[in-house]
Amino acid sequence: MIMQNIVESQFVREMCEITQVMYRRNWDERNGGNITLLLTEEEVSPYANLTDIKRTIPVDFDARALAGKYFLVTGSGKYFKNVEKDPEYNLGLIRVSEQGNGVELLWGLTDGSVPTSELPSHFQSHIARLSVDPENRVIMHCHATHLLAMTFTHSLDEKELTRKLWKLCTECIVVFPEGVSTIPWIVPGTNEIGEATSEKMKETRLVVWPYHGIYGAGQTMEETFGLIETVEKAAEVYTHIQAQGGMKAEISDEQLKQLADRFGVEPRAGYLN
């Protein structure tokens, strides 16, 4: 069977586009940020020989819950700004081994490198999101600038932070009615931060890492990027408001309820007065 050019596949082209946009937004400086996209065998098989395993890469996490699943991943130490010009060097197509203790490289990472160091966190979040949304396919991490700044100047209480974000931009309660979650500061790249994030992922699609960035989840790349884009816009508005002397007005709880009713969303229970 003649394989089609994987660089021309919809999923690689979309990864190239999203990583470029995120880099240009200044959310992914240097090698900051990482993305994993869950793919089906039907999507992958026209582009990769599924019996041709380039390398098997150990993973310090029991990923048996994802055994046999395929992911397009960003590479460890790779720069988002370079993904578009050389996808094969900066991305990897992997399959989780049946034992769950490693991944099989089917394409990419041509310099001998490995998937993102946050792969255990991504896997744990995929497992958590799939348990509540079987259609979830994307985990996306970046250092959204204004939200990162906001973690230094605003309460990290989930209810307080969610309410502030909802009140900063009319669309927020419509886009993420379940709110945002937060975790304590934890060393990145560890199973500990993955466990803390994945627990929150059962409740929300957005998890704030204080003084670091944000994790987002969704059914598509567009949806996940849009989630982060919306919360970051609200945080940017907050930054401008603070610079202009602080809030003199806000969207009321009654107005938030009207928005929720109009767009058919259910705000997180107990978050509106």
VOZA-427479 format. One record per residue: x, y, z of N, C-alpha, C in turn; residue in one letter; residue number from 1. Coordinates in nm, 3 decimals, padded with zeros to 5 digits. Layout:
VOZA-427479
REC:X:Y:Z:X:Y:Z:X:Y:Z:a:NUM
...
end
This chain:
VOZA-427479
REC:00.084:-00.120:00.000:00.000:00.000:00.000:00.087:00.125:00.000:m:1
REC:00.057:00.217:-00.089:00.132:00.342:-00.098:00.077:00.440:00.005:i:2
REC:00.166:00.487:00.093:00.126:00.580:00.197:00.113:00.722:00.140:m:3
REC:00.011:00.791:00.184:-00.001:00.933:00.150:00.096:01.014:00.235:q:4
REC:00.128:01.133:00.191:00.222:01.220:00.263:00.156:01.272:00.390:n:5
REC:00.206:01.229:00.504:00.144:01.265:00.631:00.150:01.416:00.657:i:6
REC:00.248:01.484:00.601:00.258:01.629:00.619:00.138:01.699:00.557:v:7
REC:00.076:01.634:00.458:-00.043:01.690:00.393:-00.172:01.649:00.462:e:8
REC:-00.164:01.568:00.566:-00.285:01.525:00.637:-00.350:01.642:00.709:s:9
REC:-00.480:01.631:00.728:-00.553:01.738:00.797:-00.500:01.759:00.936:q:10
REC:-00.466:01.649:01.006:-00.426:01.664:01.146:-00.287:01.726:01.161:f:11
REC:-00.194:01.697:01.072:-00.062:01.761:01.079:-00.072:01.907:01.037:v:12
REC:-00.148:01.934:00.932:-00.164:02.074:00.889:-00.229:02.159:00.998:r:13
REC:-00.327:02.102:01.067:-00.393:02.176:01.175:-00.298:02.199:01.292:e:14
REC:-00.216:02.100:01.324:-00.118:02.118:01.431:-00.018:02.227:01.394:m:15
REC:00.025:02.229:01.270:00.117:02.333:01.225:00.054:02.471:01.238:c:16
REC:-00.071:02.483:01.199:-00.140:02.612:01.205:-00.158:02.659:01.349:e:17
REC:-00.205:02.570:01.436:-00.232:02.609:01.574:-00.105:02.647:01.647:i:18
REC:00.003:02.571:01.628:00.128:02.603:01.697:00.183:02.737:01.650:t:19
REC:00.165:02.769:01.521:00.209:02.900:01.472:00.131:03.013:01.537:q:20
REC:-00.002:02.996:01.542:-00.086:03.100:01.602:-00.050:03.119:01.750:v:21
REC:-00.032:03.010:01.822:00.000:03.019:01.964:00.136:03.085:01.985:m:22
REC:00.234:03.053:01.900:00.364:03.118:01.911:00.353:03.268:01.886:y:23
REC:00.277:03.305:01.784:00.263:03.447:01.751:00.187:03.523:01.859:r:24
REC:00.103:03.453:01.936:00.034:03.516:02.049:00.126:03.533:02.169:r:25
REC:00.248:03.483:02.158:00.347:03.489:02.266:00.307:03.401:02.384:n:26
REC:00.232:03.293:02.355:00.192:03.199:02.460:00.293:03.085:02.474:w:27
REC:00.383:03.070:02.378:00.472:02.953:02.375:00.613:02.996:02.336:d:28
REC:00.674:03.069:02.427:00.811:03.114:02.405:00.907:02.995:02.405:e:29
REC:01.016:03.009:02.332:01.119:02.905:02.326:01.054:02.768:02.303:r:30
REC:01.077:02.672:02.396:01.014:02.540:02.382:00.898:02.524:02.479:n:31
REC:00.839:02.635:02.520:00.725:02.630:02.611:00.600:02.581:02.541:g:32
REC:00.519:02.505:02.612:00.391:02.458:02.559:00.399:02.322:02.494:g:33
REC:00.286:02.254:02.490:00.279:02.122:02.430:00.134:02.088:02.397:n:34
REC:00.117:02.003:02.297:-00.016:01.963:02.251:-00.015:01.813:02.220:i:35
REC:-00.123:01.745:02.257:-00.143:01.607:02.213:-00.282:01.596:02.152:t:36
REC:-00.289:01.531:02.036:-00.413:01.512:01.963:-00.440:01.363:01.947:l:37
REC:-00.550:01.316:02.002:-00.590:01.176:01.991:-00.647:01.150:01.852:l:38
REC:-00.597:01.045:01.787:-00.639:01.011:01.652:-00.690:00.866:01.647:l:39
REC:-00.772:00.838:01.547:-00.819:00.701:01.528:-00.727:00.627:01.430:t:40
REC:-00.735:00.496:01.432:-00.655:00.417:01.338:-00.696:00.448:01.194:e:41
REC:-00.824:00.475:01.173:-00.873:00.507:01.039:-00.812:00.637:00.988:e:42
REC:-00.790:00.732:01.076:-00.728:00.858:01.036:-00.580:00.841:01.005:e:43
REC:-00.516:00.756:01.082:-00.370:00.741:01.074:-00.326:00.648:00.960:v:44
REC:-00.401:00.540:00.937:-00.354:00.432:00.848:-00.322:00.473:00.705:s:45
REC:-00.389:00.576:00.647:-00.349:00.613:00.511:-00.211:00.680:00.503:p:46
REC:-00.159:00.722:00.619:-00.037:00.802:00.619:00.083:00.734:00.684:y:47
REC:00.061:00.624:00.755:00.172:00.561:00.826:00.156:00.409:00.823:a:48
REC:00.268:00.341:00.805:00.271:00.196:00.813:00.265:00.158:00.961:n:49
REC:00.154:00.100:01.002:00.131:00.077:01.145:00.215:-00.038:01.200:l:50
REC:00.283:-00.111:01.113:00.371:-00.219:01.159:00.518:-00.175:01.162:t:51
REC:00.545:-00.056:01.111:00.683:-00.005:01.104:00.710:00.087:01.223:d:52
REC:00.754:00.027:01.331:00.782:00.104:01.454:00.926:00.154:01.448:i:53
REC:00.941:00.285:01.446:01.075:00.344:01.436:01.154:00.326:01.565:k:54
REC:01.089:00.353:01.677:01.149:00.340:01.809:01.039:00.315:01.911:r:55
REC:01.074:00.250:02.021:00.985:00.242:02.135:01.043:00.329:02.247:t:56
REC:00.963:00.421:02.297:01.010:00.520:02.393:00.943:00.493:02.528:i:57
REC:01.022:00.469:02.634:00.962:00.444:02.766:00.884:00.565:02.816:p:58
REC:00.779:00.539:02.892:00.699:00.644:02.954:00.687:00.615:03.103:v:59
REC:00.716:00.714:03.185:00.713:00.697:03.330:00.572:00.717:03.383:d:60
REC:00.480:00.635:03.331:00.339:00.643:03.371:00.269:00.519:03.319:f:61
REC:00.177:00.466:03.396:00.101:00.348:03.353:-00.012:00.394:03.261:d:62
REC:00.010:00.383:03.131:-00.086:00.432:03.032:-00.169:00.320:02.971:a:63
REC:-00.187:00.209:03.044:-00.263:00.097:02.988:-00.406:00.135:02.950:r:64
REC:-00.461:00.236:03.017:-00.597:00.280:02.983:-00.604:00.337:02.842:a:65
REC:-00.488:00.372:02.785:-00.482:00.427:02.649:-00.413:00.332:02.552:l:66
REC:-00.390:00.209:02.592:-00.317:00.113:02.509:-00.378:00.103:02.370:a:67
REC:-00.290:00.111:02.270:-00.333:00.098:02.131:-00.383:00.227:02.068:g:68
REC:-00.391:00.333:02.147:-00.441:00.460:02.093:-00.327:00.540:02.029:k:69
REC:-00.365:00.619:01.929:-00.270:00.698:01.852:-00.278:00.845:01.891:y:70
REC:-00.161:00.910:01.894:-00.156:01.052:01.926:-00.055:01.123:01.835:f:71
REC:-00.089:01.241:01.792:00.007:01.333:01.733:00.052:01.424:01.846:l:72
REC:00.184:01.432:01.868:00.236:01.505:01.984:00.346:01.602:01.943:v:73
REC:00.359:01.709:02.019:00.474:01.796:02.002:00.594:01.735:02.075:t:74
REC:00.714:01.763:02.027:00.833:01.701:02.083:00.894:01.777:02.199:g:75
REC:00.965:01.706:02.282:01.034:01.768:02.394:01.148:01.857:02.344:s:76
REC:01.153:01.978:02.396:01.257:02.071:02.356:01.235:02.139:02.223:g:77
REC:01.122:02.112:02.159:01.094:02.171:02.027:01.025:02.306:02.042:k:78
REC:01.050:02.393:01.946:00.993:02.528:01.947:00.869:02.531:01.858:y:79
REC:00.760:02.584:01.911:00.637:02.595:01.832:00.661:02.672:01.702:f:80
REC:00.748:02.769:01.706:00.771:02.852:01.587:00.829:02.772:01.471:k:81
REC:00.886:02.655:01.501:00.951:02.575:01.397:00.865:02.459:01.344:n:82
REC:00.750:02.436:01.406:00.670:02.319:01.368:00.627:02.327:01.222:v:83
REC:00.581:02.442:01.179:00.528:02.456:01.044:00.634:02.431:00.936:e:84
REC:00.756:02.478:00.961:00.859:02.464:00.857:00.924:02.326:00.856:k:85
REC:00.911:02.250:00.965:00.968:02.115:00.967:00.886:02.026:01.061:d:86
REC:00.765:01.985:01.019:00.679:01.904:01.106:00.744:01.772:01.147:p:87
REC:00.816:01.708:01.056:00.870:01.575:01.085:00.976:01.578:01.195:e:88
REC:01.044:01.690:01.208:01.146:01.707:01.311:01.085:01.742:01.446:y:89
REC:00.975:01.817:01.444:00.920:01.875:01.566:00.799:01.802:01.623:n:90
REC:00.739:01.715:01.545:00.621:01.640:01.589:00.649:01.490:01.586:l:91
REC:00.563:01.415:01.655:00.573:01.270:01.650:00.435:01.208:01.645:g:92
REC:00.422:01.102:01.567:00.300:01.021:01.566:00.332:00.896:01.647:l:93
REC:00.260:00.875:01.756:00.291:00.766:01.847:00.169:00.678:01.870:i:94
REC:00.195:00.555:01.914:00.090:00.463:01.956:00.130:00.410:02.094:r:95
REC:00.037:00.412:02.188:00.065:00.363:02.322:00.077:00.212:02.318:v:96
REC:00.183:00.160:02.378:00.207:00.015:02.377:00.100:-00.059:02.457:s:97
REC:00.084:-00.186:02.426:-00.016:-00.267:02.495:00.012:-00.276:02.644:e:98
REC:00.140:-00.272:02.682:00.176:-00.278:02.823:00.155:-00.145:02.895:q:99
REC:00.141:-00.036:02.816:00.117:00.096:02.874:00.237:00.162:02.936:g:100
REC:00.355:00.103:02.917:00.476:00.160:02.977:00.567:00.228:02.874:n:101
REC:00.514:00.245:02.754:00.593:00.308:02.649:00.505:00.348:02.532:g:102
REC:00.565:00.421:02.439:00.495:00.458:02.317:00.579:00.417:02.197:v:103
REC:00.511:00.377:02.091:00.576:00.334:01.968:00.574:00.448:01.868:e:104
REC:00.692:00.492:01.826:00.702:00.602:01.730:00.682:00.550:01.588:l:105
REC:00.582:00.605:01.521:00.549:00.564:01.384:00.597:00.665:01.280:l:106
REC:00.615:00.788:01.323:00.659:00.895:01.231:00.709:01.013:01.313:w:107
REC:00.806:01.085:01.260:00.850:01.211:01.319:00.962:01.196:01.420:g:108
REC:00.990:01.308:01.490:01.098:01.317:01.590:01.226:01.256:01.533:l:109
REC:01.262:01.306:01.415:01.368:01.245:01.335:01.508:01.262:01.393:t:110
REC:01.524:01.348:01.493:01.656:01.368:01.553:01.680:01.275:01.671:d:111
REC:01.591:01.179:01.693:01.606:01.087:01.805:01.549:01.140:01.935:g:112
REC:01.477:01.252:01.929:01.419:01.310:02.050:01.293:01.234:02.090:s:113
REC:01.226:01.285:02.194:01.111:01.215:02.253:00.992:01.310:02.258:v:114
REC:00.873:01.257:02.282:00.757:01.346:02.298:00.773:01.439:02.417:p:115
REC:00.688:01.541:02.421:00.690:01.638:02.528:00.713:01.576:02.665:t:116
REC:00.788:01.646:02.749:00.813:01.599:02.885:00.685:01.594:02.968:s:117
REC:00.582:01.664:02.921:00.453:01.664:02.990:00.363:01.549:02.944:e:118
REC:00.418:01.451:02.872:00.334:01.344:02.819:00.255:01.270:02.929:l:119
REC:00.316:01.239:03.045:00.235:01.176:03.151:00.116:01.262:03.193:p:120
REC:00.137:01.394:03.205:00.026:01.484:03.241:-00.081:01.482:03.133:s:121
REC:-00.038:01.482:03.008:-00.134:01.477:02.897:-00.213:01.347:02.899:h:122
REC:-00.143:01.236:02.916:-00.212:01.107:02.919:-00.313:01.101:03.033:f:123
REC:-00.273:01.148:03.150:-00.365:01.146:03.264:-00.486:01.234:03.237:q:124
REC:-00.465:01.348:03.173:-00.577:01.437:03.141:-00.666:01.378:03.032:s:125
REC:-00.606:01.311:02.934:-00.688:01.244:02.832:-00.778:01.138:02.897:h:126
REC:-00.721:01.059:02.986:-00.799:00.955:03.054:-00.914:01.018:03.132:i:127
REC:-00.883:01.126:03.204:-00.987:01.192:03.284:-01.097:01.251:03.196:a:128
REC:-01.059:01.320:03.089:-01.160:01.382:03.003:-01.243:01.276:02.929:r:129
REC:-01.180:01.169:02.885:-01.254:01.064:02.815:-01.356:00.997:02.907:l:130
REC:-01.331:01.000:03.038:-01.425:00.940:03.133:-01.553:01.021:03.145:s:131
REC:-01.546:01.151:03.112:-01.665:01.236:03.120:-01.712:01.283:02.981:v:132
REC:-01.623:01.275:02.882:-01.656:01.315:02.745:-01.584:01.222:02.649:d:133
REC:-01.649:01.116:02.604:-01.584:01.019:02.515:-01.537:01.077:02.383:p:134
REC:-01.581:01.199:02.349:-01.540:01.262:02.224:-01.418:01.353:02.241:e:135
REC:-01.365:01.365:02.363:-01.250:01.453:02.384:-01.128:01.399:02.309:n:136
REC:-01.055:01.490:02.244:-00.940:01.446:02.165:-00.814:01.530:02.187:r:137
REC:-00.827:01.645:02.250:-00.715:01.738:02.256:-00.682:01.778:02.400:v:138
REC:-00.553:01.777:02.431:-00.502:01.842:02.552:-00.397:01.943:02.505:i:139
REC:-00.411:02.066:02.552:-00.327:02.176:02.506:-00.275:02.256:02.625:m:140
REC:-00.144:02.275:02.630:-00.083:02.352:02.739:-00.003:02.468:02.682:h:141
REC:-00.018:02.585:02.743:00.059:02.702:02.700:00.075:02.799:02.816:c:142
REC:00.152:02.904:02.792:00.180:03.006:02.893:00.110:03.136:02.854:h:143
REC:-00.023:03.132:02.853:-00.102:03.249:02.814:-00.065:03.368:02.903:a:144
REC:-00.018:03.475:02.842:00.054:03.581:02.912:-00.028:03.650:03.021:t:145
REC:-00.145:03.699:02.986:-00.222:03.779:03.083:-00.281:03.692:03.193:h:146
REC:-00.319:03.570:03.159:-00.368:03.479:03.262:-00.256:03.442:03.358:l:147
REC:-00.137:03.419:03.303:-00.020:03.393:03.387:00.004:03.508:03.483:l:148
REC:-00.004:03.631:03.433:00.013:03.748:03.519:-00.096:03.755:03.626:a:149
REC:-00.216:03.719:03.588:-00.330:03.727:03.680:-00.313:03.633:03.799:m:150
REC:-00.238:03.522:03.780:-00.219:03.430:03.892:-00.133:03.490:04.002:t:151
REC:-00.063:03.600:03.972:00.017:03.669:04.072:-00.062:03.779:04.144:f:152
REC:-00.175:03.821:04.086:-00.244:03.940:04.138:-00.387:03.915:04.181:t:153
REC:-00.438:03.795:04.156:-00.578:03.765:04.187:-00.586:03.638:04.270:h:154
REC:-00.690:03.625:04.349:-00.714:03.503:04.424:-00.717:03.382:04.331:s:155
REC:-00.660:03.272:04.377:-00.661:03.148:04.300:-00.775:03.056:04.343:l:156
REC:-00.861:03.104:04.431:-00.981:03.029:04.464:-01.063:03.010:04.337:d:157
REC:-01.103:02.887:04.309:-01.167:02.856:04.181:-01.295:02.936:04.159:e:158
REC:-01.375:02.947:04.262:-01.501:03.021:04.247:-01.474:03.168:04.224:k:159
REC:-01.385:03.227:04.302:-01.355:03.370:04.288:-01.293:03.400:04.152:e:160
REC:-01.201:03.315:04.107:-01.136:03.338:03.978:-01.235:03.321:03.864:l:161
REC:-01.317:03.216:03.871:-01.417:03.193:03.767:-01.513:03.310:03.757:t:162
REC:-01.566:03.355:03.872:-01.662:03.465:03.872:-01.599:03.592:03.813:r:163
REC:-01.474:03.618:03.847:-01.409:03.737:03.793:-01.396:03.728:03.642:k:164
REC:-01.355:03.613:03.592:-01.340:03.595:03.447:-01.475:03.608:03.377:l:165
REC:-01.578:03.547:03.433:-01.712:03.560:03.374:-01.755:03.706:03.363:w:166
REC:-01.719:03.785:03.463:-01.766:03.922:03.471:-01.680:04.019:03.389:k:167
REC:-01.574:03.971:03.330:-01.483:04.056:03.254:-01.515:04.059:03.105:l:168
REC:-01.591:03.961:03.058:-01.618:03.952:02.915:-01.749:03.877:02.896:c:169
REC:-01.841:03.934:02.823:-01.976:03.879:02.812:-01.978:03.734:02.765:t:170
REC:-01.887:03.696:02.677:-01.892:03.562:02.619:-01.841:03.453:02.714:e:171
REC:-01.772:03.491:02.821:-01.702:03.390:02.901:-01.794:03.284:02.960:c:172
REC:-01.904:03.323:03.020:-01.992:03.225:03.082:-02.055:03.132:02.978:i:173
REC:-02.065:03.178:02.856:-02.118:03.095:02.747:-02.013:02.994:02.701:v:174
REC:-01.889:03.036:02.696:-01.781:02.951:02.644:-01.735:02.849:02.749:v:175
REC:-01.722:02.891:02.875:-01.682:02.794:02.978:-01.774:02.807:03.101:f:176
REC:-01.900:02.762:03.086:-01.996:02.773:03.196:-01.959:02.691:03.318:p:177
REC:-01.879:02.588:03.300:-01.835:02.508:03.413:-01.725:02.575:03.493:e:178
REC:-01.674:02.688:03.442:-01.570:02.763:03.511:-01.431:02.711:03.484:g:179
REC:-01.336:02.760:03.563:-01.197:02.715:03.553:-01.157:02.651:03.685:v:180
REC:-01.063:02.559:03.677:-01.007:02.497:03.796:-00.865:02.549:03.818:s:181
REC:-00.817:02.535:03.939:-00.679:02.569:03.972:-00.616:02.456:04.052:t:182
REC:-00.485:02.446:04.044:-00.411:02.353:04.128:-00.301:02.432:04.198:i:183
REC:-00.240:02.379:04.303:-00.125:02.447:04.363:-00.008:02.445:04.267:p:184
REC:00.093:02.528:04.296:00.216:02.520:04.217:00.282:02.386:04.242:w:185
REC:00.313:02.314:04.133:00.379:02.183:04.140:00.485:02.179:04.030:i:186
REC:00.594:02.110:04.056:00.700:02.099:03.956:00.643:02.037:03.829:v:187
REC:00.663:02.101:03.713:00.610:02.046:03.587:00.685:01.922:03.544:p:188
REC:00.621:01.843:03.458:00.683:01.723:03.405:00.680:01.605:03.500:g:189
REC:00.605:01.617:03.610:00.598:01.510:03.709:00.461:01.443:03.706:t:190
REC:00.456:01.321:03.757:00.327:01.253:03.768:00.237:01.326:03.866:n:191
REC:00.297:01.393:03.966:00.219:01.464:04.067:00.135:01.574:04.004:e:192
REC:00.195:01.654:03.915:00.119:01.761:03.853:00.016:01.703:03.755:i:193
REC:00.050:01.589:03.695:-00.046:01.524:03.607:-00.167:01.473:03.682:g:194
REC:-00.144:01.416:03.799:-00.254:01.365:03.882:-00.345:01.479:03.927:e:195
REC:-00.283:01.589:03.974:-00.363:01.703:04.021:-00.445:01.763:03.908:a:196
REC:-00.384:01.775:03.790:-00.453:01.832:03.675:-00.567:01.742:03.628:t:197
REC:-00.541:01.613:03.621:-00.642:01.521:03.569:-00.764:01.514:03.661:s:198
REC:-00.744:01.526:03.792:-00.858:01.527:03.883:-00.949:01.646:03.852:e:199
REC:-00.888:01.760:03.826:-00.965:01.880:03.792:-01.029:01.869:03.654:k:200
REC:-00.965:01.796:03.565:-01.018:01.780:03.429:-01.150:01.703:03.426:m:201
REC:-01.182:01.635:03.534:-01.311:01.567:03.541:-01.424:01.667:03.563:k:202
REC:-01.389:01.790:03.606:-01.488:01.892:03.638:-01.490:02.006:03.537:e:203
REC:-01.375:02.042:03.485:-01.365:02.155:03.392:-01.271:02.121:03.278:t:204
REC:-01.282:02.198:03.169:-01.192:02.180:03.055:-01.072:02.272:03.061:r:205
REC:-01.069:02.360:03.162:-00.959:02.454:03.179:-00.901:02.439:03.319:l:206
REC:-00.771:02.418:03.328:-00.703:02.407:03.457:-00.585:02.504:03.458:v:207
REC:-00.588:02.596:03.553:-00.483:02.697:03.565:-00.368:02.643:03.650:v:208
REC:-00.248:02.653:03.596:-00.127:02.621:03.671:-00.068:02.754:03.720:w:209
REC:-00.077:02.784:03.849:-00.030:02.914:03.898:00.116:02.942:03.862:p:210
REC:00.140:03.068:03.822:00.274:03.117:03.791:00.339:03.040:03.676:y:211
REC:00.256:02.971:03.597:00.309:02.886:03.490:00.226:02.898:03.362:h:212
REC:00.098:02.863:03.366:00.019:02.865:03.244:-00.116:02.799:03.263:g:213
REC:-00.162:02.732:03.156:-00.296:02.674:03.159:-00.299:02.546:03.078:i:214
REC:-00.386:02.454:03.119:-00.417:02.333:03.045:-00.561:02.346:02.994:y:215
REC:-00.581:02.313:02.867:-00.714:02.314:02.809:-00.743:02.181:02.743:g:216
REC:-00.871:02.145:02.738:-00.913:02.019:02.675:-01.033:02.045:02.587:a:217
REC:-01.048:01.963:02.482:-01.163:01.979:02.395:-01.175:01.869:02.293:g:218
REC:-01.285:01.871:02.220:-01.311:01.769:02.118:-01.235:01.797:01.989:q:219
REC:-01.199:01.923:01.966:-01.124:01.962:01.847:-01.015:02.061:01.884:t:220
REC:-00.920:02.079:01.794:-00.815:02.179:01.816:-00.875:02.318:01.823:m:221
REC:-00.973:02.345:01.734:-01.037:02.477:01.732:-01.104:02.507:01.866:e:222
REC:-01.181:02.409:01.916:-01.252:02.430:02.041:-01.154:02.455:02.156:e:223
REC:-01.049:02.376:02.163:-00.954:02.387:02.274:-00.879:02.520:02.267:t:224
REC:-00.834:02.556:02.148:-00.768:02.685:02.132:-00.863:02.798:02.169:f:225
REC:-00.990:02.787:02.125:-01.088:02.890:02.154:-01.115:02.906:02.302:g:226
REC:-01.114:02.797:02.377:-01.131:02.804:02.521:-01.019:02.888:02.584:l:227
REC:-00.896:02.853:02.550:-00.782:02.925:02.606:-00.782:03.070:02.559:i:228
REC:-00.814:03.091:02.434:-00.819:03.226:02.377:-00.920:03.313:02.452:e:229
REC:-01.035:03.256:02.488:-01.139:03.332:02.555:-01.100:03.368:02.697:t:230
REC:-01.046:03.272:02.772:-01.006:03.302:02.910:-00.887:03.398:02.912:v:231
REC:-00.799:03.387:02.813:-00.686:03.480:02.805:-00.733:03.621:02.771:e:232
REC:-00.836:03.633:02.685:-00.889:03.766:02.653:-00.945:03.832:02.779:k:233
REC:-01.018:03.755:02.861:-01.072:03.809:02.985:-00.959:03.855:03.077:a:234
REC:-00.853:03.775:03.086:-00.740:03.812:03.170:-00.670:03.936:03.117:a:235
REC:-00.667:03.952:02.985:-00.608:04.073:02.927:-00.692:04.196:02.961:e:236
REC:-00.825:04.180:02.955:-00.913:04.290:02.995:-00.888:04.326:03.141:v:237
REC:-00.873:04.225:03.225:-00.843:04.249:03.367:-00.714:04.331:03.383:y:238
REC:-00.612:04.296:03.305:-00.484:04.368:03.311:-00.503:04.515:03.275:t:239
REC:-00.579:04.542:03.168:-00.603:04.681:03.127:-00.686:04.756:03.232:h:240
REC:-00.785:04.688:03.291:-00.868:04.752:03.393:-00.783:04.791:03.513:i:241
REC:-00.697:04.701:03.556:-00.611:04.732:03.671:-00.521:04.850:03.640:q:242
REC:-00.469:04.855:03.517:-00.381:04.966:03.477:-00.457:05.098:03.469:a:243
REC:-00.590:05.090:03.446:-00.672:05.211:03.434:-00.734:05.253:03.568:q:244
REC:-00.692:05.186:03.675:-00.738:05.229:03.807:-00.834:05.136:03.877:g:245
REC:-00.860:05.019:03.819:-00.947:04.922:03.885:-01.089:04.926:03.834:g:246
REC:-01.167:04.824:03.870:-01.303:04.810:03.818:-01.398:04.909:03.882:m:247
REC:-01.474:04.977:03.798:-01.580:05.068:03.843:-01.718:05.011:03.813:k:248
REC:-01.721:04.904:03.733:-01.847:04.838:03.697:-01.816:04.694:03.663:a:249
REC:-01.920:04.610:03.657:-01.902:04.471:03.620:-02.034:04.413:03.571:e:250
REC:-02.027:04.299:03.503:-02.147:04.226:03.464:-02.207:04.167:03.591:i:251
REC:-02.334:04.189:03.615:-02.397:04.142:03.738:-02.430:03.994:03.730:s:252
REC:-02.458:03.934:03.845:-02.500:03.794:03.847:-02.631:03.775:03.771:d:253
REC:-02.721:03.870:03.782:-02.847:03.860:03.710:-02.823:03.862:03.560:e:254
REC:-02.731:03.946:03.514:-02.699:03.950:03.372:-02.631:03.820:03.327:q:255
REC:-02.548:03.763:03.414:-02.487:03.634:03.382:-02.593:03.525:03.368:l:256
REC:-02.693:03.528:03.455:-02.803:03.432:03.447:-02.880:03.450:03.316:k:257
REC:-02.901:03.575:03.276:-02.971:03.602:03.150:-02.891:03.547:03.032:q:258
REC:-02.759:03.563:03.035:-02.674:03.510:02.929:-02.683:03.358:02.923:l:259
REC:-02.677:03.294:03.040:-02.683:03.148:03.045:-02.816:03.099:02.990:a:260
REC:-02.923:03.165:03.026:-03.055:03.125:02.976:-03.065:03.144:02.826:d:261
REC:-03.014:03.257:02.778:-03.024:03.289:02.635:-02.948:03.188:02.550:r:262
REC:-02.832:03.141:02.599:-02.749:03.053:02.518:-02.756:02.906:02.563:f:263
REC:-02.846:02.877:02.656:-02.873:02.739:02.692:-02.759:02.666:02.760:g:264
REC:-02.684:02.738:02.845:-02.575:02.675:02.920:-02.609:02.674:03.069:v:265
REC:-02.546:02.584:03.141:-02.571:02.569:03.284:-02.447:02.611:03.361:e:266
REC:-02.451:02.728:03.426:-02.332:02.772:03.503:-02.302:02.676:03.617:p:267
REC:-02.178:02.670:03.656:-02.138:02.583:03.767:-02.224:02.610:03.890:r:268
REC:-02.277:02.504:03.947:-02.369:02.516:04.061:-02.302:02.590:04.176:a:269
REC:-02.374:02.687:04.232:-02.327:02.761:04.347:-02.235:02.877:04.314:g:270
REC:-02.209:02.902:04.185:-02.116:03.009:04.149:-02.185:03.143:04.127:y:271
REC:-02.317:03.141:04.106:-02.391:03.267:04.091:-02.478:03.289:04.214:l:272
REC:-02.488:03.415:04.256:-02.570:03.448:04.373:-02.716:03.455:04.333:n:273
end
